[in-house]
Amino acid sequence: MSVANARRTQLLSTYGVGSLFPSDTTSYMIAGIHEWKPRDADTISEPRLARSLNVSELKSPPAGSKTKRDVPVIRFPITQVCPSCRRIDSIRELSKDPAKTQCTCEKKAELSPFRLVVACTRGHIDEFPYYRWLHKGQDSCKGQKMHLRAGGRTSSLADLELTCTCGVDPRSLDGSVGPKALAEFGTCSGRRPWLGPDATQPCDEIPRAVQRGASNVWLPAVRSAISIPPYSQALAKFVTRHWAALEDPAAVTPALLASLARHSRFTAQQIESEVERRRGEQVDDLLTEEALRRQEYRALVEGREQDGLDDDFVCLAREVPVDLEHVIADVRKVTRLREVRALYGFTRLSEETGEENLCALTPDRVHWLPAVEVIGEGVFLTFHRDELERWAGKSFAQERWTLFTSATKGRSPWQQLGDVSGVIAVALHTFAHVIIDQMALTAGYPAASLRERLYVDDEMAGFLVYTASSDSAGSLGGVASQAESDRLGPALLEGLRRLSWCSADPVCIESRGAGVDAMNLAACHACVLVPETSCECGNRYLDRALLFGTPEGGHENDGLFSDVVFDV
């Protein structure tokens, strides 16, 4: 039996609940967390994030010895192909034993999972109807055997041909992945195999065939939070570790508090005060994503000196570069931060996380969700709101916003902010990409290990560029060191000047819809696009012209940083 291995972080970002996990010659699907063993998982302390997701606990995916199965899986798809005899059928029919993956043919070859599955935008997934595809909807052809022949000319679906011993005309898989290719076979089956073998729900959508390893077969819905005071302090973390004993008010006696104090560096009074504060929070309204960001923004602006070696939030004020002080209001050197990321659902085919599209991780509500924590560092910038609003209200910025709204068809996350704040959000988002690209050069970090965290609404205007990785690029100090004024100023100016032009210009700067789903204006891989793991928006909602203006119509001096780039 093969052993499938994955890092804990991959169980949120790549191989989470409901995703397909390739292993050697077979394929699995990660089962719902109701099948996991939470008692084997470590609790991750981040009360703010847990409250925002309406759960009481966040737990790291279980990991243990090689002899026990830490995360349960099911075999999916069941449809298999023998590379020797080329028969295609269920694993039960080909191997006569669902626990084995060897064909019963003369060569006993290892079976391979069929490369196509079907899914719909409501998250359902099922086997590809290979039998009905060949037999044009016919339901039965008893006693006959089907084969999948490969022409060997290319690796495309047109080179794969289904045949049957019943004598029906062969049919290739060409055209099977079209949006309406399976419409003749009826609506979606509504299957949700990660929740159980019989888990289905009514669905009237037309399913779509997709490649088993396609990136849109599973799209995670992840929410993250930065640990801020008081949650990042040692006392809060100590109370969290013992919350099972302290949660019940009747159980919190002077004897219990004294016992905990004896085994810690905190007094009984300090522990009791933190417990009371925690209880008061739990009766508050559910935290929203916007509320989480506002709390973090305030904490980053206020800053915090280091208070003990186990403090997870250290944010120091630094000088603003002289050449950019008319736009940038504050600079913070974040020498230590802790980020917690929690998986609360997923989608298929579409990133829209509405009520109908978001898939649950369990059939019933549970009190916990899988999460990971990473330690990092970064640079935080805030901007003069009045200066941004003055610039965003000008005709050039508003013209670009009109073009942007048309390209995104109103689906931008900042659409509801209005014309002025929406322009500011797109400009700061693009500027964050400029900094990521530049720090990959000046700080020596791979761009994929850097991330952005945007703080933009009708009141906030800032962003954090940070590294929070589980590998060696997580917290080496190189990114935070770029916040020093003698480094930050030259780095920002160099990045702005370098990306003020693109090797794809004038095509790039004149674009009216580029990138993923055509939701960018002037942005391409030769200028401001970054690795998708670095961008909160999946490399969408960008416009380089807002920073540098456009030569078309004489708007070279109307960008947010045009005066800095072209006058220095």
C-alpha positions in Angstrom: 0.0 0.0 0.0 1.4 3.4 -1.0 2.0 6.1 1.6 0.8 9.6 0.8 2.7 12.4 2.4 1.9 16.2 2.6 3.0 19.1 4.7 0.6 20.5 7.2 0.4 23.8 5.3 -0.6 21.9 2.2 -3.7 20.6 4.0 -5.0 24.1 3.9 -3.6 25.5 0.6 -3.3 22.6 -1.8 -4.7 19.3 -0.5 -7.5 20.3 1.9 -10.8 18.7 2.6 -12.5 17.7 -0.6 -9.4 18.1 -2.8 -7.8 15.3 -4.9 -4.4 14.1 -3.6 -2.2 12.3 -6.1 -0.1 9.5 -4.7 2.2 7.3 -6.9 -0.2 5.7 -9.4 -3.5 6.4 -7.6 -5.6 9.3 -6.4 -7.3 10.1 -3.1 -9.8 12.6 -1.8 -9.3 14.2 1.6 -12.2 13.3 3.9 -14.2 15.8 5.9 -13.0 16.9 9.3 -15.7 14.9 11.0 -13.6 11.9 10.1 -10.4 13.5 11.5 -9.0 12.9 15.0 -8.9 16.3 16.7 -7.6 14.8 19.9 -4.3 14.1 18.0 -4.1 17.7 16.8 -2.4 20.7 18.6 -4.6 23.6 19.5 -3.7 26.9 17.8 -4.4 30.0 19.9 -6.0 32.8 17.9 -9.3 33.8 19.6 -10.1 36.6 17.2 -9.9 34.4 14.1 -11.9 31.6 15.8 -14.7 34.1 16.8 -14.8 35.4 13.2 -15.4 31.9 12.0 -17.9 31.0 14.7 -15.9 28.2 16.2 -14.4 27.7 19.6 -11.1 26.2 18.6 -8.5 26.1 15.8 -6.4 23.0 15.4 -3.3 22.1 13.5 -3.9 19.2 11.1 -2.8 16.0 13.0 0.6 14.6 12.3 2.2 11.5 13.9 4.0 8.3 13.1 4.2 6.7 9.7 2.2 3.7 11.0 -1.1 5.4 11.6 -3.3 7.4 9.2 -3.3 11.0 10.4 -5.7 12.4 7.9 -8.4 10.0 6.5 -8.9 9.8 2.7 -11.1 8.0 0.3 -10.2 6.7 -3.1 -11.4 9.0 -5.9 -12.0 8.7 -8.7 -13.1 5.0 -8.7 -12.8 4.9 -12.5 -9.4 3.3 -13.4 -7.5 2.4 -16.6 -5.1 -0.5 -17.0 -1.9 0.7 -18.9 -1.4 -2.9 -20.2 -4.8 -4.2 -21.4 -6.2 -0.6 -21.7 -9.5 -1.6 -20.0 -11.5 1.2 -18.4 -13.9 0.4 -15.5 -14.3 0.7 -11.8 -11.5 -0.5 -9.5 -13.7 -3.2 -8.2 -14.3 -4.6 -11.7 -10.7 -4.4 -12.8 -8.9 -5.6 -9.7 -11.8 -7.7 -8.1 -10.5 -6.3 -4.8 -11.2 -2.6 -3.9 -8.2 -2.7 -1.6 -5.8 -3.5 -4.4 -4.8 -1.5 -7.5 -3.6 -4.2 -9.8 -5.5 -5.3 -12.9 -6.5 -9.0 -13.2 -5.0 -9.1 -16.7 -2.0 -11.2 -17.6 0.6 -8.5 -16.7 -1.1 -7.6 -13.4 -0.3 -3.9 -14.1 -0.9 -1.2 -11.6 -4.1 0.7 -12.4 -4.1 4.4 -13.0 -7.0 6.7 -12.2 -9.0 8.1 -15.1 -7.8 11.7 -16.0 -11.3 13.3 -16.1 -13.9 14.0 -13.4 -17.1 16.1 -13.5 -17.8 19.0 -11.2 -20.2 21.9 -10.9 -19.9 25.4 -9.4 -21.8 24.3 -6.3 -18.9 22.1 -5.4 -20.3 18.7 -6.3 -18.0 16.2 -7.9 -18.5 12.8 -9.5 -17.1 10.2 -11.9 -16.9 11.1 -15.6 -19.7 9.3 -17.4 -17.4 7.5 -19.8 -19.9 4.7 -20.6 -22.7 7.1 -21.5 -20.2 9.4 -23.4 -19.4 6.5 -25.8 -22.9 5.0 -26.0 -24.6 8.4 -26.5 -26.6 8.2 -23.3 -27.5 4.5 -23.3 -27.6 3.2 -19.8 -26.7 -0.5 -20.2 -24.6 -2.7 -22.4 -24.3 -5.8 -20.2 -21.5 -8.3 -20.5 -19.4 -6.0 -22.7 -16.0 -4.5 -21.9 -14.8 -1.0 -22.6 -11.2 0.2 -23.5 -9.4 3.4 -23.6 -7.0 3.5 -26.6 -4.2 6.1 -26.9 -3.1 7.0 -30.4 0.4 8.0 -29.1 0.6 11.0 -31.3 -0.1 13.7 -28.7 -1.2 13.9 -25.0 -4.4 15.7 -25.8 -7.9 14.3 -25.2 -8.4 14.1 -28.9 -5.8 11.3 -29.0 -7.8 9.2 -26.4 -10.5 7.0 -27.8 -13.2 5.0 -26.1 -14.2 1.6 -27.6 -16.6 -1.1 -26.5 -16.8 -4.8 -27.5 -20.5 -4.3 -28.1 -19.5 -2.9 -31.5 -20.6 0.8 -31.0 -18.6 3.3 -33.1 -15.4 4.5 -31.2 -15.5 8.0 -29.8 -12.7 10.2 -28.7 -12.7 12.4 -25.6 -12.3 15.5 -27.7 -14.9 18.1 -26.8 -15.8 16.5 -23.5 -14.5 19.4 -21.4 -16.7 22.1 -22.9 -19.1 24.0 -20.7 -22.2 22.3 -22.1 -20.5 19.1 -23.3 -22.4 16.9 -20.8 -25.8 18.7 -21.1 -27.3 15.7 -22.9 -26.7 13.5 -19.8 -28.9 15.6 -17.5 -28.1 17.7 -14.4 -25.5 17.3 -11.7 -25.7 14.2 -9.4 -25.1 16.4 -6.4 -22.5 14.0 -5.0 -20.3 15.2 -2.1 -18.0 12.1 -1.5 -15.8 13.9 1.1 -18.8 13.9 3.4 -19.6 10.2 3.0 -20.5 7.7 0.3 -24.2 8.6 0.4 -23.8 12.4 0.8 -25.8 14.1 -2.0 -28.0 17.2 -2.4 -30.3 18.3 -5.1 -28.6 20.3 -7.9 -30.0 21.6 -11.2 -26.7 22.7 -12.7 -25.1 21.2 -15.8 -21.8 19.5 -14.6 -18.6 20.1 -16.4 -15.8 17.7 -17.2 -12.4 18.8 -15.9 -8.9 17.4 -15.8 -8.4 15.6 -12.5 -5.3 17.6 -11.6 -6.7 21.0 -12.8 -6.2 23.9 -10.3 -9.9 24.8 -10.4 -11.1 21.4 -9.1 -10.5 22.6 -5.6 -10.2 26.3 -4.5 -9.7 26.8 -0.8 -11.6 29.4 1.3 -9.0 30.5 3.8 -9.2 33.3 6.4 -6.2 34.6 8.2 -5.4 36.9 11.1 -2.3 38.5 12.5 -1.8 38.0 16.2 -2.0 41.4 17.9 -1.8 42.5 21.5 -3.1 41.3 23.9 -3.6 38.0 22.1 0.1 37.9 21.0 1.3 38.2 24.6 2.5 35.4 26.8 -0.3 35.7 29.3 -3.0 35.4 26.7 -1.3 32.3 25.2 -1.0 30.8 28.7 -4.7 31.2 29.4 -5.6 29.7 26.0 -3.5 26.6 26.7 -5.5 26.1 29.9 -8.9 27.3 28.7 -10.5 23.9 29.0 -10.1 24.2 32.8 -10.9 27.9 32.9 -13.9 28.2 30.6 -16.5 27.2 33.2 -16.8 30.1 35.7 -17.8 27.7 38.5 -14.6 25.7 38.1 -12.3 28.8 38.5 -11.6 28.7 42.2 -8.8 30.4 44.1 -7.1 27.0 44.5 -7.1 26.5 40.7 -5.7 30.0 40.1 -3.0 29.5 42.7 -2.0 26.1 41.2 -1.7 27.7 37.7 0.3 30.6 39.1 2.8 28.3 40.8 3.5 26.7 37.4 3.9 29.9 35.5 5.5 33.4 35.8 2.1 35.0 36.2 0.2 35.9 39.3 -3.2 34.5 40.1 -4.7 38.0 39.8 -3.2 38.4 36.3 -4.6 35.0 35.2 -8.0 35.9 36.6 -8.1 39.2 34.8 -7.2 37.6 31.5 -9.9 35.0 32.0 -12.5 37.7 32.6 -11.4 39.6 29.6 -11.7 36.5 27.4 -15.2 35.7 28.7 -16.3 39.3 27.9 -15.2 38.9 24.3 -17.1 35.6 23.9 -20.4 37.3 24.3 -19.6 40.0 21.8 -21.0 39.9 18.2 -19.3 37.8 15.7 -16.2 39.4 14.3 -16.2 40.1 10.6 -13.3 40.1 8.2 -13.5 43.9 8.1 -13.4 44.1 11.9 -10.3 41.9 12.0 -8.5 44.1 9.6 -9.4 47.3 11.4 -8.1 45.9 14.7 -4.8 44.8 13.1 -4.5 48.2 11.3 -4.8 50.1 14.7 -2.2 47.8 16.3 0.3 48.2 13.5 -0.1 52.0 13.5 0.3 52.2 17.3 3.3 49.9 17.2 4.8 47.9 20.0 8.2 47.4 21.5 9.4 43.9 22.3 8.2 42.7 25.7 9.8 39.3 26.3 11.2 36.7 24.1 7.9 35.0 23.6 6.0 38.1 22.3 4.5 37.4 18.9 4.1 41.0 17.8 6.9 43.6 17.6 6.3 46.7 15.5 8.7 49.6 15.6 8.3 53.1 14.1 10.8 54.1 11.4 11.4 57.3 9.4 9.5 58.0 6.2 11.7 58.3 3.1 12.0 62.0 2.3 11.2 61.7 -1.4 7.9 60.0 -0.6 6.7 61.7 2.6 4.0 63.6 0.8 2.3 60.3 0.1 3.5 57.9 2.8 2.4 58.8 6.4 4.1 56.1 8.5 6.6 53.3 8.2 6.7 50.4 10.6 9.4 47.8 11.0 7.6 44.6 12.0 10.4 42.4 13.3 8.1 39.6 14.5 4.6 38.7 13.6 2.5 35.5 13.8 -0.1 34.7 11.2 -2.8 32.0 11.7 -4.6 30.7 8.6 -7.8 28.7 8.9 -9.6 26.7 6.2 -13.4 27.2 6.5 -14.6 25.8 3.2 -13.8 25.5 -0.5 -15.3 26.0 -4.0 -14.9 24.3 -7.4 -14.6 25.9 -10.8 -15.3 29.4 -9.4 -13.8 31.4 -6.6 -17.1 33.0 -5.7 -17.7 32.1 -2.0 -21.4 32.8 -1.8 -23.8 30.7 0.3 -24.6 28.3 -2.6 -21.0 27.9 -3.9 -19.1 27.4 -0.6 -18.7 23.7 0.3 -18.8 22.7 4.0 -16.0 20.7 5.5 -18.4 18.5 7.6 -22.0 17.3 7.2 -22.8 18.8 10.6 -21.4 21.9 12.4 -18.3 21.2 14.6 -16.6 23.4 17.2 -13.2 23.5 15.4 -11.5 24.2 12.1 -8.1 23.2 10.7 -5.5 25.9 10.8 -1.7 26.5 10.6 0.4 29.2 12.2 3.6 30.7 10.8 6.1 33.2 12.1 7.4 36.1 9.9 8.4 39.7 9.7 7.7 42.6 7.3 7.3 46.2 6.5 4.0 48.2 7.1 3.2 51.4 5.3 0.3 53.9 5.8 -0.6 56.8 3.5 -1.9 60.3 3.9 -5.6 59.8 3.4 -6.3 63.5 2.4 -3.6 63.4 -0.3 -4.9 60.1 -1.7 -8.5 61.4 -1.8 -7.3 64.6 -3.6 -5.5 62.6 -6.2 -8.3 60.0 -6.6 -10.9 62.7 -7.2 -9.1 64.0 -10.3 -10.5 63.2 -13.8 -7.7 60.8 -14.8 -8.1 58.6 -11.8 -11.9 58.6 -12.2 -11.6 57.7 -15.9 -9.3 54.7 -15.0 -11.9 53.7 -12.3 -14.6 53.7 -15.0 -12.5 51.5 -17.2 -11.7 49.2 -14.3 -15.4 48.9 -13.3 -16.2 47.9 -16.9 -13.4 45.3 -17.0 -14.3 43.7 -13.7 -18.1 43.9 -14.4 -18.5 45.2 -10.8 -17.0 42.1 -9.2 -14.1 43.9 -7.5 -14.1 43.6 -3.7 -13.7 47.4 -3.5 -16.7 48.2 -5.7 -18.9 49.0 -2.7 -16.3 51.5 -1.4 -17.3 54.1 -4.0 -15.4 55.9 -6.7 -12.7 57.6 -4.6 -11.9 54.8 -2.1 -12.1 52.2 -4.9 -9.4 54.0 -6.9 -7.2 54.2 -3.8 -7.6 50.5 -3.1 -6.6 49.6 -6.7 -3.6 52.0 -6.6 -2.3 50.7 -3.2 -2.8 47.1 -4.3 -0.7 47.7 -7.3 2.0 49.6 -5.3 2.2 46.6 -2.9 3.0 44.4 -5.9 5.8 46.9 -6.9 7.3 46.5 -3.4 7.1 42.7 -3.5 8.8 42.7 -6.8 11.5 45.0 -5.5 12.1 43.2 -2.2 12.7 40.0 -4.1 15.8 41.8 -5.5 17.0 44.0 -2.6 16.2 41.6 0.3 17.2 38.5 -1.5 13.9 36.6 -0.8 12.1 34.6 -3.4 9.0 36.5 -4.4 6.8 33.5 -3.6 7.8 33.7 0.1 6.5 37.3 0.3 2.8 38.2 0.9 0.7 41.3 1.0 -2.0 42.2 3.5 -4.2 45.1 2.4 -5.9 47.5 4.8 -8.1 49.7 2.6 -11.6 51.0 3.2 -13.2 54.4 3.7 -10.9 55.1 6.6 -7.9 52.9 6.4 -5.1 53.3 3.8 -2.1 51.0 4.2 -0.7 47.6 3.6 1.8 45.1 5.0 4.4 43.3 2.9 5.7 40.4 4.9 7.1 36.9 4.9 5.3 34.3 6.8 6.5 30.9 5.7 7.0 27.6 7.3 10.4 27.1 5.7 13.8 28.8 6.2 12.6 32.0 4.4 10.1 32.7 7.2 11.9 34.9 9.7 15.5 35.7 8.8 15.2 39.5 9.3 15.9 40.5 5.7 12.5 41.9 5.0 12.1 43.9 8.2 15.6 45.4 7.7 14.3 47.0 4.5 12.1 49.4 6.7 15.2 51.4 7.7 15.0 54.8 5.9 18.4 54.5 4.2 17.2 51.3 2.5 13.5 51.8 2.1 13.7 55.1 0.2 16.2 54.0 -2.5 14.4 50.6 -2.8 11.0 52.2 -3.4 12.3 54.7 -5.9 14.2 52.0 -7.8 11.1 49.8 -7.9 8.9 52.6 -9.1 11.3 53.7 -11.8 11.9 50.1 -13.0 8.2 49.3 -13.2 7.1 52.6 -14.7 7.7 51.0 -18.0 7.0 47.5 -19.1 8.7 45.4 -21.9 5.2 44.7 -23.1 4.3 48.4 -23.5 2.4 49.9 -25.3 0.2 46.8 -25.3 0.3 46.5 -21.5 -0.3 50.2 -20.6 -3.2 50.4 -23.1 -4.9 47.2 -22.0 -8.6 47.4 -21.2 -8.9 43.9 -19.7 -6.0 41.5 -18.9 -5.0 38.7 -16.6 -7.3 36.3 -14.8 -10.9 36.7 -16.0 -9.7 40.0 -17.7 -9.9 41.8 -14.3 -6.8 43.9 -14.6 -6.1 47.0 -16.7 -2.4 47.7 -17.2 -0.8 44.7 -15.5 1.1 41.7 -16.9 3.8 39.2 -16.0 6.5 41.5 -17.4 5.6 44.2 -14.8 3.5 44.0 -11.6 2.1 40.4 -11.5 3.6 38.4 -8.7 3.3 34.7 -7.7 -0.4 34.1 -6.9 0.4 32.9 -3.4 1.8 36.4 -2.7 -1.4 38.3 -3.7 -4.6 38.3 -1.7 -6.7 38.7 -4.8 -5.1 36.1 -7.1 -3.3 38.7 -9.3 -6.5 40.5 -10.1 -7.7 44.1 -9.6 -4.4 45.8 -10.7 -3.7 48.9 -12.8 -0.1 50.2 -13.2 -1.4 53.3 -15.0 -2.8 54.6 -11.7 0.8 54.8 -10.4 2.5 56.2 -13.4 -0.1 57.8 -15.7 -0.4 57.0 -19.4 1.2 58.6 -22.5 -2.2 58.3 -24.2 -4.0 61.7 -23.9 -1.0 63.4 -22.2 -1.5 61.8 -18.8 2.1 61.1 -18.0 2.0 63.3 -14.9 -1.3 62.2 -13.5 -0.2 59.0 -11.8 0.1 58.8 -8.0 3.9 58.6 -8.3 4.5 60.3 -11.6 6.2 63.3 -10.0 8.5 61.1 -8.0 9.4 58.8 -10.9 9.9 61.3 -13.6 11.4 64.2 -11.6 14.0 62.3 -9.7 
